Amino acid sequence: MALITCKDCQKEFSTDAKRCPHCGAKRPTKTLQLFLIFLLLIFVLPPVIRALGGNSASTASHTVQQTASSDTAAAPVQSPPPEQWVYRTEKDTMTQKDIWSATVVSNNSIELDFPYAGPQTATLEVRRHPQYGKDIIFQIERGQILCEPFHGCSVLVRFDDQPAERYAAGPPADHSTTVLFIKNYDKFVQRAIKAKKVFIQVSIYQNGNQTLEFNVAGLNPNKTDH
C-alpha cells in the first residue's frame, strides 16, 4: 500500500481508498494522472531542456572564445626580417688600414637586350677605403652603363617617397661599363640611414633608363663583420 496526497486538503491517504477520508475528495484516476503527466511532458519539460541546452551552448562558446584568446596570446612573436646589408672589413695591402664596406642586392631585376639578355640584379655598395676615400658604388652584372669617362654623368635617386634628386656620378678608373661611382657620399649615406628604400635610375646602352630598387633599412656606417 502506498500513500498519496490529497489535492484538496493536502493530507495523505491510502491509494486503496477511492476518496480522501479527511475531506471526502475523490482520488484522481489513473487516466487523469496520465493526462497530467502528458501535460508535464508537453508544456513543462521542453522549455527546461531548451534553457539547459542554451546555457550549455553559451558555456561552450565562452570556453571556445577563451581557448582562442589563449591561443592568440600564446602565439610566438615573429622574428624580424633578416638584415639586407652585408658588412665586410679587410686590410688594405699597402696601408695596412681597414677597408670597410656594406653591400645590398636590389629587390628587383632588369632584363636587357642581346647580348646581355636574361634577368639580372644590381648591387649597391657603401665603401670607405684608406687610399681612395669614401664611395657609393652601383654595379650591374652585365651591360653598358652610359657615363662619359671624362665628363661623367648623373643618376636619378629617390629615397622612399621623397622627391627624386640628381646625383653626379662617374665611371671607374678601369673604364668598366658595369660599375658607376655615385658622388656626394655624406649626403647619400645620411639619407639612406633614415630611409627604408632607395631607387636608382641609370641609363643603359640600347635599353634606356632602368630603375633598381634597394632595401636600405638598417644601414649602420659603424657596423663591422667582426
N, C-alpha and C positions, 0 to 999 in steps of 0.2 A: 504494500500500500504506500502510495505517495501522497504528499501534501501539495496543495495548490493554494494560491492567494486569491481571495475573493476580489473581484474588480470593483465592487461597490463599497464594502466595509473594510477591505484590506486585511481581513483576518484569514488565517489558514484553516483549511478543512480537507477532509479526505477526498481523493479522486473517485472513490466509490460512491460518494453522495452526489445526487443529481442537483441538489440545491444547497446553498450555504446554510448551515444550521444556525448561524448567528443572525443573518438578516433576511434569509429566505430567497436571496437572489439565485437565479438559475445558473448552473455551471456551464461555461462555454462548451459547445460541442466540438468534436474533432474537426468538423467542416469549418467552423468559424476559426478554429486555431490555425488550420491550414491556410485559410484566406488571409489571416493576419500575417502569417509567415510569408505568403506570396507578396503582400503589400510591402513587407520589410525588404524583401529581395529586390523588388522593382524600384521602389522610391527612395529607400534609405541607403542601401549599400553602394549603388553606383556613384553618387556624389562623394562618398567617403573614399572609395577606391581612386576616383579621379584626383581628389585632393592629395591623397598619399602619393600617387604617381607624379603629380606636378611638383611636389616637394622633392621627390627623388630626382626628377629631371633637373630641377633647379640646383640641387646639391651636386649632381654630376656635372652640370655646366660650369658651376663655380669651381669644381675640382679641376676640370679641363683648363679653365682660364688660369687658375693658379699654377698648373703644370706648365702651360705655355709661357706664363710670366717667368717661372723659374728657369725654363729652358733658355728664354731670351736673356735673362740676367746672367746665366752661366755660360753664354756663348763666348768663346775666346776672342780676345781683341786681335783684330787683323794686324799683321806686320806691315810696317811702312814699305812702300815700293823700293826696290833695290836702287842704289845710287847709280846715276848715269855716268858721272865723271870717273875717269881712271887716272890716278895720280902716279907720277914717276919722278924719282930723283936719282941722278947718276953723276959721276965725276967727269969733268972736262979734262981731257988728257993733257992739254997744255998748261992750264992754270991750276989744275987740281981743286977747282972750286965746283960747287954744285950746279948742275943744270936741272932746273925744276920745270915740270910740265903737267898740265891737266888736259885730258883729251876726252871728247864725247863724239859719238856717232850720230848721224842725222836720223830723225824719226821716219822720214820718207825717203823714197828713192827716185831717181830720174832715169829716163830711157832716151839715149841719144841715137842718132842715125849711124849707119855703116861708115867707117869700120869700128865704131865704138858701141855697137848695138848690145843690148842686154841691160837689165836693171842694175843700177849701182847706187851706193850711198856715198856720203861725203863725211869728212871728219873736220872737227873744229878743235884747234889746239891753242891753249894759252901757255906761253913759254917765257921763262927768264933764263938767259944764257950769259955766263960771265964774260964772253967775248963779244957777242952780237946784241946784247941788250934784251929788251922786252918786246915780244912779238905776239900777234894774233895770226895764226896760220890756218888758212882754209885750203882743203885739198879734196879733189875728186879722184876716183880710181883711174879713169881714162878719159881722153878728150882734150880739147884745146880751149882753155880759158883765154878770152881776148883781153890782153893787157900789154900795152907797148913797153918794151924794155927800158926806154929812156924817159918817156913822158908819164908812164904809169897809167892808172885808170881809177875808176871809182866803183864802189859796190853800194847797193841799197840795203840798209839794215833796219830791222824793226824789232823792238823789244816788247813782247806781249801785245797790248792794244795801243801802244804809244805810236805817234806819227813816225813814218819811215824817215830815215836820215841818210845822207850820203857820207860814206867814209872813203878817204883816199886809200889806194892800195897799189901794190907793185909786185912784179914777178920776182922769183928767187934769183940768186946770183948765177945759178947754173941754167937759167932760162927754161926751166921745166914748165910745160903748159898745163900741168895738172895742179900746180900749187900757186897760192896767192897769199901775200903778206898784207894784212889789213892794218893800217896805221891808226895812231891815237890809242895806244894800249890802255892808258889810265882811264880814259872816258869809257871805252868799251867794257873794261872789267868792272868799273863802278856800276854801270847799268846792268850788266849781266848778273851781278851779285843780288840785285833787287828783283830780278825777273824770273819767270818760270820758263819762258820760251824765247828764242831769238830766231828770226827769219832773215836769211841772207840771200840776196838775188845777185847772180853773176851772169855775164854774157859769155856764151859758149859758141865757138865757131860752127856755123851752119845749123845751129839749134836754138838761136835766140837767147832770151833771158830765161834762166832756170832758177827756181827758188827752193832752197833747202831749209828744213825746219829742225831746230835742235832744242832738246830739253836741257836747259842750263840751270835749273833749280838746284840749290845746294852748293854752288861753286864756292870754294874756300881757297883763296890765294896763298894761305899759310899752311895748308894741309900737305903732308908728305906721305909716301908709301911705307914709311918705317913704322 
